[in-house]
Amino acid sequence: MRRFLIVMLVLIFSGLFISGCEGSAGKDGSSCTIVEDEDGVVTLVCDDGTEIEISTGEDGKDGSDGEDGEDGEDGEDGAAGRPGADGEDGAKALVITTELSGDPEDDNYDEACPNGGVKIESGIDDGEGKFVDDPVVTYVCNGEDGEDGFSTLVKVENIGEEEEGHNCGVTGGYWFITCENDGSGNCVEETKDKFPICHGEKVWYGCYYVYTETDLEIINGYDKVAGKLYIYSDLEHVVMPNLKMVSKKMEIDSNNDLVSFSAPKLEGVGKLLYIYRNPKLENISFPELAFVGGGFYIEQHELLKEAIFPKLASTGHGFHIYDNDELETISFPELTFVGGGSYIGDNPLLTVFSVDKLESIGSEQGCAFEFYRNHAITILSMPALKYVGIDFGINENDLLADLNFPVLEEVDGDFEVTDNPELLMSIAEDLADAITINGATIIEDNKPDEAP
């Protein structure tokens, strides 16, 4: 603005004082003063009475913003606040069970179970063995008489304060128990299955089948299935956001359009987990699955690339992962125990088999642990494995060139390493010499060692 005023003044005074070369002398000039009023108007006022308003021109457009400066360093954390007051003790659960008769003449007959069964009432204990509010009532009913066979008992018992094997916390819950009747109304111990049900959980009792979207919506309203769960559907994507546990078998079988399956809260399957023959399946997600009480199967998939179970720690029987055309990665980073016979084979693109914490393979069901016809893998590594309670075979793996079993001590069965064209005979023989083998040792048709 100041530069503009100076320029204007120079031009005005130039006009006042400049004359032509041949003109007569001009009048004497007068002194002038620049005055700016309260509205910001600038005027040139001269002694001879001349006043000239000086225009300052319109403001130019704003220039573009400059680039942001760098962020300053973070300030120091504030001091920790004081601890809050202790919360009140949680309420304890109360569970009352009533055996129901199948005879309408009996006092303990209930129309909800015409063939008899068990009535389960659960709720909050008022401290005197009574319910605070109306209890939740569940019935577990007997079916109609079938052909002669063993009799099944259904029992319900409160979870004791010191008992383990459940995740019910201080609020408690009850054990849902099924077993074979010994003939006098007691369980045959070796057939006894205990399934924890926590206070407030919604439980589906018996088998459940998912065929349609509606079926899926219904079962997604439950936390646990005290029975078997079957997924046989034409759905493309199956998500079971609330499911925490299945007491018996869980089967995901022959879903022709299934692309993805997710059970983000599932912690355990009491018996068999069977994922089988889903031709379009690409993704499976079980991020919280910690145990499978029976066998674990992933078989006959054309598009599945990964089988990753980040928290699975044990399987009661073996695991079977075979005939998966695109499978590249098998990972069980927390697996420490496999109960029995296992087969990992016919996965032609498999390059990663990660079981770094696996310590022991038991002898329940199946006669062998076999790793066979996985033609892309180059090293088989089980760095924590100490004991194999059955036959152990490593066969027909085209690119397998190394074995890593640094702490393996015993194979309680046959030890067989055959038909691995890139694996030196000496590597297999050195491993056999370092361990106790209680069966036959068969090492043949591997890569010959070069003559010295």
Buried (B, 14 or more C-beta within 10 A) or exposed (E): EEEEBEEBBEEBEEEBEEEEEEEEEEEEEEEBEEEEEEEEEBBBEBEEEEEEEBEEEEEEEEEEEEEEEEEEEEEEEEEEEEEEEEEEEEBBBBBBBEEBBBEEEEEEBBEEBBEBBBBBBBBBBEEEEEBEEEBBEBBBBBEEEEEEEEEEBBBBEBBEEEBEEBEBEEBBBBBBBBBBBBEEEEBEEEBBBBBBBBBBBEBBBEEBBBEEEEBBEEBBEBBBBBBBBBBBBEBEEBBBEBBBBBBBBBBBBBBEEBBBBBBBBBBBBBBBBBBBBBBBBBBBBBEBBBBBBBBBBBBBBBBBBBBBBBBBBBBBBBBBBBBBBBBBBBBBBBBBBBBBBBBBBBBBBBBBBBBBBBBBBBBBBBEBBBBBBBBBBEBBBBEBBBBBBBBBBBBBBBBBBEBEBEEBEEBBBBBBBBBBEEBBBEBBBEBBEEBEBEBEBBBEBBBEEEEE
